[in-house]
Amino acid sequence: MPTALPSQPLITALQLGQLLKSARKHRKLTQAQVATRLGLSQNRVSYLEQHPDELSFKQLLGWCAAVGLELRLGQRDSAVPAEPVEW
């Protein structure tokens, strides 16, 4: 079993796409395998990894389940400087 990925805060959509792709590869899953689990085409998974701002919330939750991620929301650490949001 692969070791766990470290938890990390996400500030931008681009970071989300990179995390989803990294988690997929960490689990040794192909885009086609993730696509099957989500009911999407492989081309759509590829596109969404590059354009994660177009993911629906339902797709995001399914993707997290497929690649072994847990989605958590919480208050931002006040020590972290605020960055402009690109969404």
Residue pairs with C-beta under 8 A, 6 or more apart in sequence:
2 26
2 27
2 28
5 22
5 23
5 26
5 69
8 19
9 76
9 77
9 80
10 16
10 19
11 83
11 85
12 83
12 85
12 86
12 87
13 51
13 52
13 53
13 86
13 87
14 52
14 86
16 52
16 55
16 60
17 48
17 49
17 50
17 51
17 52
19 69
20 48
20 49
20 52
20 63
20 67
20 69
21 49
23 67
23 68
23 69
24 30
24 31
24 34
24 49
24 66
24 67
26 67
27 67
27 68
29 66
29 67
30 42
31 42
31 45
31 46
31 49
32 42
32 45
34 45
34 63
34 66
34 67
35 41
35 42
35 44
35 45
37 62
37 65
37 66
38 45
38 59
38 62
38 63
38 66
40 48
40 59
47 54
48 54
48 55
48 59
53 87
55 63
60 71
61 71
63 69
64 70
64 71
76 82
